[in-house]
Amino acid sequence: MTTSHADSHGYVESQPAHETRASSAAGTRQERHVSAYAELSRRVRSLGLLERRYGYYWTMIIGTVLGFAAIWVGFGFLGNSWFQLLLAAALGVILAQFGFLGHDAAHRQIFASHRWNAWTSRVISGLFTGLSYGWWMSKHNRHHGNPNKEGADPDINPGAFAFTPSAAQSRGSLGSKLTSRQGYYFFPLLLLEGLALHVASIQTLFQRKNMTHRWWEASFITLRLGGYLAVLFIFLPAGKAAAFLGIQMALFGLCLGASFATNHIGMRIVGHDEKVDFLQRQVLTSRNIRGGWFMDIAMGGLNRQIEHHLFPNMARPNLRRVRHIVRAHCAEHGIRYTEVGLFEAFGNVVAYLNRVGLAARDPFQCPLANQLRT
């Protein structure tokens, strides 16, 4: 890996011979890792692990739609009852599953046809989850191209949380105080993630005039969100309807947010001017979560984040099969492969966010040195 931090800050005027040799060695390592990814890709393809899994996805789609329908049938039978809140929790979980299916289709994992994948994701995202496919694609493509890279990955841009030391240090005194313990309120705030996703989708529909099939998406989302609110407040008293909506949105946001949060937070941050080859960039910035088939379903396959980033078009069930190959390949080439349990990942996320926040309170601490030390 090479970095241009020294040059960009003007700390050196000329490059000593030993730095030239180091740069040359780094370039050689990069070329070796590029070749290593090509070798890995050929092996994976030869084993048929990039083939479609139509049976799996049709089963998942039909099963999730039936589960969605069953919840609304139950809603009709229960009527004005506080037991509706149990259905609200179930609906939040089912909608998260639709979110994962929309994600898979957006990555062209389900069908061979790009058009089929795009419209499947657009319909699932709009009509079932109330989210914009166009907004998601723009944001998610940038993330996959530069995971955990400052200034390029929208998922670590400064916002309610500071994901990098530089973002934390740019905050004012009040912001620094809140940021110093941001890890502790990160997961509770994920209960609002579902609402945030809906707001971002609606904003995109209004602001991005040249979005492909914008009016289709607007129609889907209006029908989904408008119809949903109408049913709740027509058939339930206002208090029960609000409680139903709150529980469903909270579980929906928590299921999606907890799956996304464990993927990259606390992993390697790539500097704005840093150059890292594809294989290392995807592996070193990602974290896998241990677990069996239940974890695969609960996290929508995102628990195999390393494999997903290396092969984003790979069908979800094949990620488990390729894991052993990728892990052995990384060990062979000296690339750190991170895989932990779910609760350990949660702990790592909280600790990292707090560490970033606390670093912002010490203006004499070097963020780069702190990261390398970590």
C-alpha positions in Angstrom: 0.0 0.0 0.0 1.2 3.5 -0.7 0.1 6.9 0.7 0.8 10.5 -0.3 0.2 12.0 3.1 3.8 13.3 3.4 3.8 15.0 0.0 0.3 16.5 0.4 1.3 18.2 3.7 4.7 19.3 2.3 6.7 17.6 5.0 9.4 16.4 2.5 10.8 18.1 -0.6 12.5 15.2 -2.1 12.2 11.4 -1.9 15.2 9.6 -0.3 16.6 6.5 -2.0 15.3 4.2 0.7 11.8 5.7 0.2 12.0 5.2 -3.5 12.9 1.5 -2.9 10.0 1.3 -0.4 7.6 2.8 -2.9 8.8 0.3 -5.5 8.4 -2.6 -3.1 4.8 -1.4 -2.3 4.1 -1.3 -6.0 5.3 -4.8 -6.4 3.1 -6.0 -3.5 0.1 -4.3 -5.1 0.8 -6.0 -8.4 1.0 -9.3 -6.6 -2.3 -8.8 -4.9 -4.0 -7.8 -8.1 -2.7 -11.0 -9.6 -3.9 -12.8 -6.5 -7.5 -11.5 -6.9 -7.5 -12.6 -10.6 -6.4 -16.1 -9.5 -9.1 -16.2 -6.8 -11.8 -15.0 -9.3 -10.8 -17.7 -11.8 -11.0 -20.4 -9.2 -14.4 -19.2 -7.9 -15.8 -19.0 -11.4 -14.5 -22.5 -12.3 -16.3 -24.0 -9.3 -19.6 -22.5 -10.6 -20.0 -20.3 -7.5 -21.1 -17.3 -9.7 -24.0 -19.1 -11.2 -27.6 -18.0 -10.4 -29.7 -19.7 -7.7 -33.2 -19.3 -9.0 -34.8 -21.9 -6.8 -33.4 -20.3 -3.6 -34.5 -16.8 -4.6 -38.0 -17.7 -5.9 -38.5 -19.6 -2.6 -37.4 -16.5 -0.6 -39.5 -14.1 -2.6 -42.7 -16.2 -2.5 -42.2 -17.1 1.2 -41.6 -13.4 2.2 -44.7 -12.3 0.2 -46.8 -15.0 1.8 -45.5 -13.9 5.3 -46.4 -10.3 4.4 -49.9 -11.3 3.3 -50.4 -13.4 6.5 -49.6 -10.5 8.7 -52.3 -8.3 7.0 -54.8 -11.2 7.2 -54.1 -11.4 10.9 -54.4 -7.6 11.1 -57.9 -7.9 9.7 -59.0 -10.6 12.1 -57.5 -9.0 15.3 -59.2 -5.6 14.8 -59.0 -3.1 17.6 -56.6 -5.1 19.9 -53.3 -4.4 21.5 -52.1 -7.8 20.2 -51.7 -5.9 16.9 -48.4 -4.8 18.3 -47.1 -8.3 17.9 -48.0 -8.2 14.2 -46.2 -4.8 14.0 -43.0 -6.4 15.2 -43.4 -9.3 12.8 -44.0 -6.8 10.0 -40.8 -4.9 10.8 -38.8 -8.1 10.5 -40.6 -9.1 7.2 -39.9 -5.7 5.7 -36.2 -6.1 6.5 -36.2 -9.3 4.6 -37.7 -7.4 1.6 -34.9 -4.9 2.1 -32.3 -7.7 1.8 -34.0 -9.1 -1.3 -34.1 -5.6 -2.9 -30.4 -5.3 -2.1 -29.6 -8.7 -3.8 -31.6 -7.8 -6.9 -29.8 -4.4 -7.1 -26.5 -6.3 -7.1 -27.8 -8.5 -10.0 -27.6 -11.6 -7.8 -31.1 -13.0 -8.6 -31.5 -13.0 -12.4 -29.1 -13.0 -15.4 -31.0 -10.1 -17.0 -30.0 -6.6 -15.7 -33.6 -5.4 -16.6 -35.2 -8.2 -14.5 -32.9 -7.4 -11.6 -33.5 -3.7 -11.8 -37.2 -3.9 -11.9 -37.4 -6.6 -9.2 -35.4 -4.4 -6.9 -37.4 -1.3 -7.9 -40.7 -3.0 -7.2 -39.6 -4.8 -4.0 -38.0 -1.6 -2.6 -40.8 0.7 -3.6 -44.0 -1.3 -3.1 -43.0 -3.4 -0.1 -40.4 -1.4 1.9 -41.2 2.1 0.7 -37.6 2.9 -0.4 -36.1 4.3 -3.6 -34.1 2.0 -5.8 -32.5 5.0 -7.5 -31.3 6.5 -4.2 -30.0 3.2 -3.0 -28.1 2.4 -6.2 -26.3 5.7 -6.3 -25.2 5.6 -2.6 -24.4 1.9 -2.5 -22.3 1.8 -5.7 -20.1 4.5 -4.3 -19.7 2.5 -1.1 -18.7 -0.7 -2.9 -16.2 1.2 -5.1 -14.4 2.7 -2.1 -15.4 1.1 1.2 -14.2 3.0 4.3 -12.4 5.6 2.1 -12.5 9.1 3.5 -14.2 11.5 1.1 -15.4 8.7 -1.2 -17.6 6.3 0.8 -20.9 8.0 1.7 -21.4 5.5 4.5 -18.7 7.2 6.6 -19.5 10.8 5.7 -19.9 13.0 8.8 -23.5 13.2 10.1 -25.1 12.2 13.4 -21.9 10.2 14.0 -18.3 10.7 13.4 -16.8 7.6 11.8 -13.3 8.9 11.4 -10.9 10.9 13.6 -10.8 13.8 11.1 -14.6 14.0 11.1 -14.7 14.0 14.9 -12.0 16.7 15.2 -13.9 19.0 12.9 -16.8 19.3 15.3 -17.4 22.1 17.8 -17.2 21.9 21.6 -20.8 20.7 22.0 -20.4 18.2 19.2 -17.2 16.9 20.6 -18.9 16.2 24.0 -21.7 14.2 22.3 -19.2 12.4 20.0 -17.0 11.3 22.9 -19.6 8.7 23.9 -21.3 8.2 20.5 -20.8 4.5 20.6 -23.2 4.1 23.5 -26.1 5.7 21.6 -25.3 4.3 18.2 -27.5 1.2 18.4 -30.4 2.9 20.2 -30.5 5.4 17.4 -30.7 2.6 14.9 -34.4 2.4 16.0 -34.8 5.6 13.9 -32.9 4.2 10.9 -36.1 3.1 9.1 -37.5 6.6 9.3 -34.2 8.0 8.0 -34.2 5.7 5.0 -37.8 6.7 4.1 -36.9 10.4 4.4 -33.7 10.0 2.2 -35.7 8.2 -0.4 -38.4 10.9 -0.6 -35.8 13.6 -0.7 -34.1 11.9 -3.6 -37.4 11.7 -5.6 -37.9 15.5 -5.1 -34.3 16.6 -5.7 -33.0 14.3 -8.4 -35.0 15.3 -11.5 -33.1 13.1 -14.0 -33.4 9.8 -12.1 -34.4 6.9 -14.3 -38.0 5.8 -13.9 -38.5 8.5 -11.2 -42.3 8.7 -11.6 -42.6 4.9 -11.3 -40.7 5.0 -8.1 -42.7 8.0 -6.8 -45.9 6.1 -7.6 -44.7 2.9 -5.8 -43.5 4.8 -2.7 -46.6 7.0 -2.5 -48.9 4.0 -2.8 -46.9 2.0 -0.2 -46.5 4.7 2.4 -49.8 6.5 1.9 -51.8 3.2 1.8 -50.1 1.9 4.8 -50.8 5.0 6.9 -54.4 5.1 5.7 -55.1 1.4 6.7 -53.5 1.9 10.2 -55.4 5.1 11.0 -58.7 4.0 9.5 -58.9 0.6 11.2 -57.2 1.4 14.5 -57.6 4.1 17.1 -55.0 6.8 16.7 -53.0 5.6 19.8 -52.8 2.0 18.6 -52.1 3.1 15.0 -49.2 5.2 16.2 -47.9 2.4 18.5 -48.1 -0.1 15.6 -46.2 2.3 13.2 -43.6 3.1 15.9 -42.8 -0.6 16.6 -42.8 -1.6 13.0 -40.4 1.3 12.0 -38.1 0.6 15.0 -37.7 -3.1 14.3 -37.3 -2.5 10.5 -34.6 0.1 11.2 -32.8 -2.0 13.8 -32.8 -5.2 11.6 -31.3 -3.3 8.7 -29.1 -1.0 10.6 -27.6 -3.7 12.8 -26.7 -5.7 9.7 -25.0 -2.8 8.0 -23.3 -1.5 11.1 -21.2 -4.6 11.8 -19.9 -4.7 8.2 -17.3 -2.0 8.2 -17.4 0.2 11.3 -14.1 -0.2 13.3 -12.3 -1.7 10.3 -9.4 -0.3 8.3 -10.0 3.4 7.2 -8.5 4.3 3.8 -7.1 7.8 3.7 -8.3 10.2 1.1 -5.1 10.0 -1.0 -4.2 6.5 -0.2 -4.0 3.8 -2.9 -4.9 0.3 -2.0 -5.5 -2.6 -4.5 -8.9 -4.1 -4.9 -8.3 -7.4 -2.9 -6.9 -5.7 0.1 -9.3 -2.8 0.0 -12.3 -5.1 0.1 -10.9 -7.6 2.7 -9.2 -5.2 5.1 -12.2 -2.8 5.4 -14.8 -5.6 5.9 -15.8 -7.8 8.8 -17.6 -11.2 8.7 -20.0 -12.4 11.4 -19.9 -16.0 12.5 -23.1 -18.1 12.4 -25.2 -20.7 10.6 -28.2 -20.6 8.4 -30.2 -18.5 10.9 -27.6 -15.7 10.8 -27.5 -15.9 7.0 -31.3 -15.2 7.0 -31.4 -12.7 9.8 -28.6 -10.6 8.3 -29.6 -11.2 4.6 -26.2 -12.7 3.8 -24.4 -9.5 4.8 -22.7 -11.5 7.6 -20.5 -12.7 4.7 -19.4 -9.2 4.0 -15.9 -10.0 2.8 -17.1 -12.4 0.2 -20.0 -10.1 -0.8 -17.5 -7.2 -1.4 -15.2 -9.4 -3.4 -18.0 -10.9 -5.5 -21.0 -8.5 -5.3 -22.9 -10.3 -8.0 -22.6 -13.7 -6.2 -26.0 -15.2 -5.1 -26.4 -15.0 -1.4 -26.4 -18.8 -0.6 -23.1 -19.2 -2.4 -21.3 -16.7 -0.1 -21.2 -19.4 2.6 -19.6 -21.9 0.2 -16.9 -19.5 -1.0 -16.0 -18.4 2.5 -13.4 -21.2 3.1 -11.8 -20.5 -0.3 -11.4 -16.8 0.4 -10.2 -17.3 3.9 -7.5 -19.7 2.8 -6.5 -17.4 -0.1 -6.1 -14.5 2.3 -3.9 -16.5 4.6 -1.8 -17.6 1.7 -1.2 -14.0 0.7 -0.8 -12.6 4.1 -4.0 -10.5 4.1 -5.8 -10.2 7.4 -9.3 -11.8 7.3 -11.6 -10.7 10.1 -14.5 -12.8 11.4 -16.0 -12.5 14.8 -19.2 -13.3 16.7 -22.2 -11.0 16.5 -21.9 -9.6 20.0 -18.2 -9.2 19.7 -18.8 -7.2 16.5 -21.3 -5.0 18.4 -18.7 -4.4 21.1 -16.1 -3.5 18.5 -18.4 -1.0 16.9 -19.2 0.7 20.2 -15.5 0.8 21.3 -14.3 2.1 17.9 -16.9 4.9 17.8 -16.1 6.0 21.4 -12.4 5.8 20.6 -12.9 8.1 17.6 -15.0 10.5 19.8 -12.4 10.6 22.6 -9.6 11.2 20.2 -11.4 14.4 19.0 -11.0 15.8 22.5 -7.2 15.6 22.4 -5.9 18.0 19.7 -2.4 16.8 20.1 -3.2 13.2 19.2 -2.3 12.1 15.7 -5.3 10.3 14.1 -3.2 8.4 11.6 -0.8 7.2 14.4 -3.8 6.2 16.5 -5.3 4.2 13.7 -2.0 2.4 13.0 -1.6 1.7 16.7 -5.1 0.2 16.7 
